[in-house]
Amino acid sequence: MPQDPSKVAIAATARWRARIVAAAASAGITLTDPLAGVPGIRVLALAPGDLALIVPRLGGEPSRAAIGAHSDSIADRELRDAVADVAALLSLHGNVVLDLDAGGRSPRPDVVVSAARDRPEWTEPAVTLPVGTDRRGGPLTVALTAGPGFESTLLELARLVEADAA
């Protein structure tokens, strides 16, 4: 499915997609899931600003997540800087963000901040956020991905990033 890089893309299970669609409806946002009820992880595309209205309506307290960010392993300098900016923003909100490219063995984090095209495969769901434009005018996107059980946390972190990018 082609993805509009100017929108926030949320890859989630059928259960979470249904919750997000219901939260959108309660916020007066028209959002449909063309694959409602279909098992597996599918993508919902949201207009910029929708996360701010939807996430508080999802309920459930975010968990304290171990957050990791890629740095040196991202070849594209603009993408690497965008990931660093998102990691710095999250740390300003009281999160400890580990450098996943630093030497040594660190525990696998619950949430990973990376370049959208370089996001790790083991983590789902995922939120891909537009965070600006590159020097050629193309969209610059960063992905937040999470392990199971951190869906609320992931969406709350994505809401913070989207609010900062606005």
N, C-alpha and C positions, 0 to 999 in steps of 0.2 A: 504494500500500500504506500503510494507516494505521500510524503509528509511535507506540509507547508512549513518552512523554517521560521516563518514569522509568528507561528502559533505555538502554544505550549502543548506538547504531546505527552500524554500519560499512557504508558503501557501497563495494563493491569489485568488481573483475573476477572472472570465474569461476575463474581460476587462484588468485587470492588468497583467494577464499571457500573453495576446496578446502583450501588451506593452513591457514586459520583453523579450519575444521571438524576437520581432522586434529590440529592442536595442541590443540584443545579436548578431543578424544577422549583424547589422551595425558595430559591433565590430569584425566581423569575427569569432564569436563563434557559433558552431552548437548546437542549443538547440531546442528541440521539445516539444510540449505540446500534449501528446496523447489524452487529453480530451479537445482540443481547441474548444471553443464555447459552451461547456457544462456548464450550470449555476452552481453556487455554488463555494465554496472554495476548490481548489485542490492544490496539491503540485508539484512544479518544483524543480529538484535537479541540483545544479550548482557545477562545479569543483571549488576547492579552488583557489582564485585569480580572478574568473570571475566577482565578484561584483565590483571590482575596475574598470573594463572596462565597465560594463553595466550601473551602476548607473548614471554616468555623462551623459549618452546618453538618459536617460529617460525624461529629461526636467522637468520643474516645480521646484520652490523653496521649499525647506523643510520649514515647519512651526516650530515655536518655540513650543515644546511640553512640557507638564508637565510629568516628568518621575518619576516612582516609582520603587523600587527594593525590592524584598523579601530578608529577612536575616535570622532571627531566626526560621521562620516557615519551613525552609528546613532542614530536619533531617540529610541528608548526609553532612558531614563536607566538603568534597572536592567540592561538588556541591555548597554548601553555599559560600565557599571561591571563587569559580569561578564567581558566581553571584556578589559578592562583588568587585572582580577585574574588571569586566565589568562596574559596576556602578561607580567605581573610575575612570576608563578610560573616561567614558562619562562626568564625572564632570570635568576632566582636560581640556575638550574641551568647557567648559563654560556652561555646563548644570547643573541645580539644580536637584539632585536626592533625592527623599523623601524615607525614610525607611517605607515601607508599614506594617512592623510588629511592629512599635513603637506604643505606646499607644496613645489614642486620635483619633479624627475623622478627617481624611484628605480627600480632594476632590479626586474623582476617577481620576487617571492619564490618560494621552493620550497614553503613552507608558509604558509597564511594562517589567522589566528585571527579569527573574526567571529561575529556573532550567527547562530544556526542558520538562521533564516529569511532572512538576508541574505547567505548564503555565495555566493562567486563561482561562476559556472557553468563557468569554464574549468578548474577544478581538480577532479580526481578522483584517487584515492578520497577519501572524507570520513569523519570520525568525529564524530558528534553526541553530546555528553556532558551529562548533567544535572549542574549545578553548584550547585544550591540551589533555593530557592523565591522567587517574587516577593512583593510585599506583599499580594497578593490570595490567596496560597497556591498559585498555579499553578507548574508547573515552569519553572525558568530554565535554558535550554540554550545551550551555546556549541559552535560547529563548528570543527573543524580540518580543513583541506582541503589536498591536496598535488598537485603535478604528478607526472608519470610518473617512476618511479625512486626516489621517496621514501616508498614504502609502509612499509618497516620503520621509518624515522624517524618517520613520522606516528603509527604505532601505539605507538612508544616514548614520544613526547610525550603521546599520549592517556593512556597508562598513568600517567605522572607526574601529569597533571591529575586523573585519577580517584582516585589514591591520596591526593592532597591534599584532594579533596572529601569523602572518606570520614570 
